[in-house]
Every structure is written in C-alpha cells, then in structure tokens.
C-alpha cells in the first residue's frame, strides 16, 4: 500500500462534505471544527476509509444534535450526540471475548471493526469513549 505524506485537514473536510447528505432532513449538524492540522505518512485511501467510516456511522446513528469532527494532538476526533454503541459492539472493540450477542437491527459493528483493522495497519490507535449522550471516537496517529 502506497504511503505518502499529507495534511489531514483537507482529507477531513472532503469526508465531512461527502457525508453531509446523510444528515439532510434530520435535526443534525455535521461540521469540521478544525484544530491543529498535522501531517501523516500513510496510505491516503486507508486514512480516508477510516475517517469516512467513523463520520458515516456517526451520521447514521445520530437522530438529533451534532456530529463534530476535529483534530487534536495528532488525532482525529469524531464526537456525536447519537444513541451510543450497543454493548456487543463496545465489547468487540475492546477485544472482549465474552461479548454479548447483537440482536435485532442493532448495528453490527462491522464498520468499526474495519476502522480498527485499518488503524492497526496504519500503526494508529482507535479509542472509543461512550458518553451520557453519544460517543467520542479518536484515531491517534503515530509521530512521523
């Protein structure tokens, strides 16, 4: 996979723009609030897939409120006010083998499992922090 050095802000702006249609007609705002831009040396396609997947999931599972994307300390942060993650998805993300089974129409966590795999490939880490309302996802990129 071809690695290149690029600034993350432009890629995030593209992904926010690409996913804007997912919040059209919903009382949800999707915005890129900026932060300290930084350079990553990685496959642009893989980084776009990981960031885009987090934004897309946040938009799909937020019925009202905000999906805010920002940059902070060599990280991309996606903070939503959505319904939160099912216990089974949280367990899968933390490698808990005693994870409860997913039921009904709950998200399968497949997109997040993909993001987790991509992060491993990029030597980045995916942190997931459930909130009272919503979730904070953070991809931490290694120093170059």
TAURQUI-V146042 format. One record per residue. PSI is psi in whole degrees, -180 to 180 (NA if undefined). BURIAL is # if it has 9 or more other ideal C-beta (glycine too) atoms within 8 Angstrom, else .. D_FIRST is the distance of its C-alpha to the first C-alpha in Angstrom with 2 decimals. Layout:
BEGIN
PSI_BURIAL_D_FIRST + PSI_BURIAL_D_FIRST
END
This chain:
BEGIN
128_._0.00 + 122_._3.78 + 143_._6.33 + 157_._9.78 + 129_._13.17 + 158_#_15.06 + 141_._18.16 + -29_#_18.08 + -45_#_21.49 + -40_._20.68 + -43_#_17.84 + -44_#_20.36 + -42_#_23.08 + -46_#_21.15 + -38_#_20.53 + -45_#_24.17 + -43_._25.37 + -31_._23.46 + 0_#_25.05 + -37_#_28.49 + -24_._29.95 + -19_#_29.61 + -1_#_32.36 + 131_._34.59 + -1_._37.98 + 151_._37.42 + 60_._38.99 + 134_#_35.56 + 135_._34.15 + 123_#_30.43 + 152_#_29.89 + 112_#_27.60 + 11_._29.95 + -144_._27.89 + -177_._27.96 + 110_._26.68 + 150_._23.54 + 165_#_20.93 + 137_._17.74 + 151_#_14.45 + 98_._11.65 + 178_#_8.52 + 117_#_6.32 + -39_#_9.60 + -43_._9.15 + -42_#_8.82 + -43_#_11.64 + -39_#_13.60 + -44_#_13.49 + -51_#_14.83 + -45_#_17.37 + -39_#_18.38 + -44_#_19.04 + -43_#_21.27 + -46_#_23.12 + -49_#_23.63 + -46_#_25.00 + -42_#_27.22 + -42_#_28.61 + -36_._29.28 + 15_#_31.05 + 117_#_33.03 + -26_#_36.35 + 152_._37.83 + -131_#_37.15 + 152_#_33.96 + 110_#_30.21 + 129_#_29.48 + 131_#_26.09 + 174_#_26.19 + 142_#_24.52 + 126_._26.07 + 58_._25.38 + 33_._21.57 + 152_#_21.53 + 129_#_21.33 + 126_#_24.44 + 114_#_25.34 + 119_#_29.04 + 163_#_30.85 + 33_#_34.47 + -165_#_33.74 + -1_._35.21 + 173_._33.01 + 143_#_31.05 + 150_#_32.79 + -36_._33.56 + -37_#_31.50 + -43_#_28.29 + -42_#_29.08 + -42_#_29.73 + -42_#_26.45 + -28_#_24.54 + 14_._26.60 + 30_._26.16 + 113_._29.88 + -18_._30.69 + 34_._34.08 + 140_#_32.61 + 154_._35.03 + 145_._34.25 + 146_#_33.20 + 149_._36.08 + -134_._36.82 + 18_._34.70 + 151_#_33.02 + 147_#_29.30 + -15_._27.40 + 5_#_24.87 + -44_._22.08 + -41_#_20.32 + -35_#_20.81 + -39_#_19.63 + -45_#_16.32 + -42_#_16.24 + -43_#_17.16 + -44_._14.35 + -43_#_11.72 + -42_#_13.75 + -44_._13.68 + -34_._9.89 + 1_#_10.35 + 28_._13.53 + 168_#_15.53 + 147_._18.64 + 119_#_20.21 + 137_._23.98 + 123_#_26.30 + 104_._29.89 + 141_._32.41 + 170_#_35.13 + -43_._38.63 + 103_._37.37 + -163_#_33.67 + 149_#_30.60 + 123_#_28.52 + 136_#_24.76 + 124_#_23.04 + 116_#_19.41 + 123_#_19.74 + 145_#_17.04 + 156_._17.34 + 150_._19.00 + NA_._17.17
END
